[in-house]
């Protein structure tokens, strides 16, 4: 019966996909592009799309069928679309619908020739950001313009941070590294029963400092990549090359074991919830202010966004140096079998250049879903029928209206931050911004096996067990699963890329 129901469900999903794709031809000769985006469904989506289509019909001669797909099933849905050679038109690509598998399996259309029809894309999005959508030298996705520079931020509820300052005189906004929060976590444990002092979402990557870098003097904070995988990239300045290493074995470079030991120390002190290994979703408790400290990606105006999301104020502090990051987590692609690629690329251009169309998709209809309180500032209507609250999903975020709590110059600050990250990329580069993409296709099964080992030992991320009891066994299992095969293949591809593009190495400050 279970197998029968699974087959029926699969058939219904494929049918729904085909039904959606059949709209691509439109009625009465009209072109309608189907656009898949992860997120909740909203009662007023049809009203918003109706207004959007007035703009798209006038400017690019087609209509849009915006379909929000539940986040939990988006990856599976797009896998089915690609496997069935569906002629869908536009899709979100990134942290869901992952880029490398989508491009390597032929699920996305190659866009380099189409980009000539949409100059607004290349004029708006710098090359180093567009490179995140390049696979094997060809463009298959367009990154959404938003923050691309990377730094780690520590965030606390303002209520707890203010109480800590009143009691100790210490201001968390002046902290410059993770270790300075230890007194704060002990204060929370002593004064707020039922509140977890620290959330471990960043695991060993939680230990950072504004002073870190490729040549950091304090080795505890020196981390070429986040310490969450068995292979990492190391900048070998002496030999002027990039070296792929086992980040958990090269202790003098990444200090992974020291980080794991530190997390376990926090766990023993009760700063990390004791049932962490069985927790699947922390979002509800986060909204209830049951976490006193968590880590995330820093960006200007982030506390205003958090206030809108949670209904209470946060205090966020940058605690790492700035580097460049890949923009591959939030992109848009055109389906490989799209019947109207010219209209599709022009729609992507529209979402990057047309403020009216973009803000309509982001925030809905003025007077119904939001009210303007300034030329570029809005307030959302509480309980309205349309509120994606994710302008980074749709296009050029620098065209978005400002929300309550965001500074008037939030996008100017973000652009300045991106520029700083780009300058730092000459010293602390992310190879994806140089145009390199690791092709895992030939060793996919090995990557899967090693990833399973990585996920098996979640204690290293949670701090729930003493690394002395599992560390050597974990490394042995990763070796047996073929981690060296991954390292060798990554190194081979990286060396070939720089041999073909020696000018990329010349840009780097060694």
C-alpha positions, 0 to 999 in steps of 0.5 A: 500500500505504501509503495502504491501511495508513493507511486500515485503521489509521484504521478500527481506531482509530475502531472502538476508539473506538466500542468504548470509547464503547459501554461508556457504557451499561454492562451490566445498566443500569449506567452506565460513563463512559469517561475518556481520560488521556494516559500510559503503560499500566500492568499493574494499571490494571484492579485500580485501576479495580476499587477506584475503582468501588467508591467511584464506585458508592456515591457517584455511581452509576456506574463508570469506564473509565480509559483511558491513551492514549500521550502521542504519539498522544493529540492525534490520538486526541482529534481523531478522537473529536471529528471522528466525534462520538463519545460519549466521556465524560471527557477530559484537556484542555490541553497535549494535546487543546488547549482552544481548538480543542476548545471552538470545534469543538464537541468539549466540552460546555458546563458552566455548568448542570451545575456547579450539580449539583456545588457542590464544584467551585466551592467548591474551585476559585477563579473566577480559576482556573476562568476558564482553562476559559472560552471565549467566556463559557462554561465548557467545561473544569474546571482541575485544582487545582495550582500556578497562580502562575508563576515561572521556576526554574533547576535543577542537579544537586546534585553539580555545584552542590556542586562549584562551591560548593566550588571558588568559594565561590558558592552557586547557591541565592543566585542571583536572575537567569540571568546569575549562572550564567555562571561555573557553566556555565564551571566545568562545561565545564572540569571535567565533559567530556561534560556540557552546561552548559546546556539551551535548553528555554526559549530566549530566555525563559531570561533572567529576574530576580527583580527583573523586572516590568512596570516593571522597572528592568533592561530586559534582563529585562523581558518581558511574555510569554515571548519565543517568539512574534511577537505579545505582550501589553504592559501600557500603563500610561500609557493604561490598556489592553493593547496587542498588539505584535510582540514581536520588533520592539518591542525596547525592550519585550521585548529579544528580539534581546538575548536571542537574541544572548546565547544565541548567545554561550553557543553559541559558548562551548560551553555549549550542545551544538553539535548542538542543532538536530538533537536531538529528545528530551533526556529520556534524557540529562537522566536521565543527568545530562548537563545541568548547568543547565535552566529550568522552572516553579518550584513548592514541593517540586520538588526532591523530585519530581525526586529521585523521577523521576531517582534523584539530587538537584537544586537548584532556585532561583527566578530570576524574579518571581512572576506569575499563570499560566493553568491551561489546560494541565491540565484535564478536559472532558466530551465534547459527545455524552456520554450521562451528563453529570450523572454525569460532572460529579459524577465531576469533583467527586469527583476534586476533593473525595474524597481516597480516590478521588483518591489511588487514581487517582494512586498505586494500591492501598495495600500493592501500589503504595505503602506509607503511612509517615504519615497523609499520606505514602507511599513508592512500591513500586519496580517495581509495576504502577501508577505514573502519577507525575502527580497533576496529571493527575487532579484536586485535587493539594492532596489528594495524599499527600506523596512522599519529598523533598516537605515536609510542608507542600508543599501549604500552600506551594503555596497560599501561592505561588498566593495571591502570584501572584493578588495579583501578577496585579493588577499583572502580569495574565494575561488568561486569568485575567480570563476572556478567550480569544483566538478564532483560528477566523477566522484559523486558517490565518494563525496556522498560517502564522506558527507555521510561521515561528516554528518554522522559525527554531529558531536563535533558541531554540537560539542555534546561529546569529548573529541577524545572519544571520537576524533581519531575514529572519525578521521579513520572513517573519512579516510576509508570513505575516500576523502583523499580521492576528493582532495586529489581531484579538487587539487587536480581541477584547481591546478588545471584552472589556474594553469589555464587562467594564470592572470587569476593568480596574478590578481592575488596578494600573496 
